[in-house]
């Protein structure tokens, strides 16, 4: 995505927050939030568009388009600057705390003079908030937990931000004369959900031309350290990148070493020591003579230690070494295995693109099938009705006939249902029978007690028309923790009822997380890796879900949207329920 789109999206989201903090028009705030999503998800660089071109983006009216033009012309937007001037920077910082909304942040500043996260934590511990309306012990507990989430994220960024930057860096360095090989390593290569900094590795005989080119990359804001073996920079996104240049014949050992994890590397070195060897980033050596044995490829190093090559996403010392020694490493699912996406949205509800545009983009990805799952009516802000959903169903069936010709992409008409506080869903069985599949998700009442939340989701699993539990823990990375439910009871219910669990590929969620996937898999659960796309660009999020699924040891057999269309349809006819009206 063009950086300018991200910048403008962040600006309008901030403007919406500022409007809310100052008690401005709630409708105006929502309009700018929607515009932020639309611009962030737009395929073209908004910096190249005029007012008329910007107004072609859904959700962008003339006033907002003029603000975008003003931003690129002047470097700022006067309306945003005026609101920024009214609010202390510390109050804006408070709104970054999960569970603390703009109005409460302003109240804390006006009533108690609090204008920093540290001051807020001190005030809670001193019980100074309890005299304020709307701030009780329960609220204090939630805010403290939110502060912990904020502080634990620190300077870490989401996987997609780091991966975009790493791929740009690798592409830039790969063009430098003398660069023989280039790759990113570290936690990013292992597809951790958040990234602290980026490690890049280059194989070259002459390091300095590569190091010099590295410091001159477009996004560099600071050169932290500059040397012959290692150079560190800071980028415009705030992320640090460390570049190491190694001799070409050390490539494999260096890539293994700098990929990690630390725990995995310790285990590998222990195996080397037991064989009278020494492993470092420069190679695998005979411990006595110092003679280099292998180092050119990772495969060579693993093989000499009696192991198959281990996928980077498995390298966390969670049994992968033992599995390798037994010859039982999983044949992990890959992005090329995915035959379709089973959770996506259009502009009928909160998506940004029309139905046909989403379908066309899915077809361009080479999918064999594709599901549209707009929201049901229980999320009242989506304005769904029976009539609108049936009209969309008719449209999907017509398009299916066109796209499905000659073994092309089949279309499934689905829905994302809301799991109500009691475990019910939006429509009765008679209406649900008309869908090809139903995703059911928790969207509210996250703070119910553990038993109630568990029963709520188990009841949804037991619904004969619910096929997939969407974003099962509801977490949003750095903003909202997962719900407090008995996951093992939910996993057992999914296995018993034939309900798949979603691995939501949106980089803000990555829900289920890898540790939960490992646990659920042991229960015999099946999974769906879905993009939860709200724009055509979001369909590409599938790669993050696949990486997370790999970290959870998932294979093609575990993932229902890897299966052929006929097998998928048999799975969706859950428990032999009454035959639904299939798309044909």
TAHUJO-V924768 format. One line per field, one symbol per residue. ss: DSSP state (h for helix, s for strand, l for the rest). psi: psi as a letter, one per 20 degrees, with the letter a starting at -180 (. if undefined). burial: I if it has 16 or more other ideal C-beta (glycine too) atoms within 10 Angstrom, else O. A space follows every 10 residues. Layout:
# TAHUJO-V924768
ss->???
psi->???
burial->???
This chain:
# TAHUJO-V924768
ss->llhhhhhhhh hhhhhhhhhh hllllhhhhh hhhhhhhhhh lllllhhhll hhhhllllll lhhhhhhhhh hhhhlllhhh hhhhhhllhh hhhhllllll lhhhhhhhhh hhllllhhhh hhhhhlllhh hlllllhhhh hhhhhhhhhh hhhlllsshh hhhhhhhhhh hhhhllllll sssslhhhhl lllssllsss ssslllhhhh hhhhhlllls ssssslllls ssssslllls sssssslhhh hhhhhhhhhl lhhhhhhhhh hhhhllssss llssssllll lssslllhhh hhhhllllll lhhhlllllh hhhhhhllll lsllhhhlls sllsllllll llllhhhhhh hhhhllllss sssssllllh hhlllhhhhh hhhhhhhhhh hhhlhhhlls ssssssssll llllllllhh hhllllssss sllllllllh hhhhhhhhhh hhlllllssl lllllsllls llllllhhhh hhhhhhhlls ssssllllll sllhhhhhhh hhllllssss llslllhhhh hhhhhhhhhh hlllshhhsh hhllhhhhhh hhlhhhllll llll
psi->qqhhggghgh ghggggghgg gjkaohgggh ghghhggggh jqhqoiiiqa gghhiippjo agggghhggg ghgijrphhg hghhhipqhh hhhhiippjo rgghggghgh hikpkqgghg gghghjkiii iqpjnahggg ghgghhgggg hhhcjqrqgh ghgggghggg gghhippioh qpqqbbhghi lqhqpgrppp pppqhohhhg gghgijqhjp hpogqoahhp pprqrhjiqq pppppqqhij gghggggihb rggghggghg gggijkrppa iiapqphghj ppgqihqggg ggghjkqrpp phiimjlkih gghghikkqq nqqrhihpir pjnrqajhdj riqrghgggg hghhikqhrp ppmrqaihnh iikqrgghgh ghghgghghh hghipkkbpq ppoaqoqpor hjirrgqrhg hhiiqhqppp qpirlijqrg gggghghghg hipiiphpoq mhijqopihp rqqnrnhhhg ghhgghikpq pqnoipiifm oqrghhgggh hhikqqqpoq hkpjrhhihi ihhhhggghg hjkqrhhioh khqqgghghh hhmpkkrppr oqp.
burial->OOOIIOIIIO IIIIIIIIII IOOOOOOOIO IIIIIIIIII IIOOOIOOIO OOOIOOIIII OOOIIOIIIO IOOOOOIOOI OOIIOOIIOI IIOIIIIIII OIOIIIIIIO OIOIIOIOII IOIIOOOIIO OOOOIOOOII OIIIOIIOII OOIOOIIIII IIIOIIOOII OIIOOIOOIO OIIIIIIIII IIIIIIIIII IIIIOOIOOI IOIIOOIOIO OOOOOOOOOO IIIIIOOOIO IIIIIIOOOI IIIIIIIIII IOOIIOIIIO IIOOOOIIIO IIIIIOOOOO OOIIIIOIOI IIOIIOIOII IIIIIIIIOI IOIIOOOOII OIIOIOIIII IIIIIIIIII IIIOIOIIIO IIOOIOIIII IIIIIIIIIO OIOIOOOOIO OIIOIIOOII OOIIOOOOII IIIIIIIIII OOIIIIIOOO OIOIIIIIII IIIOOIOIOO OOIIIIIIII IOIIIIIIII IIIIIIIIOI IIIOIIIOII IIIIIOIIII IIIIIIIIII IIIIOIIIOI IOIOIIIIII IIIIIIIIII IIIIIIIIII IIIIOOOIII IIIOIOOIIO IIIIOOOOOI OOIO
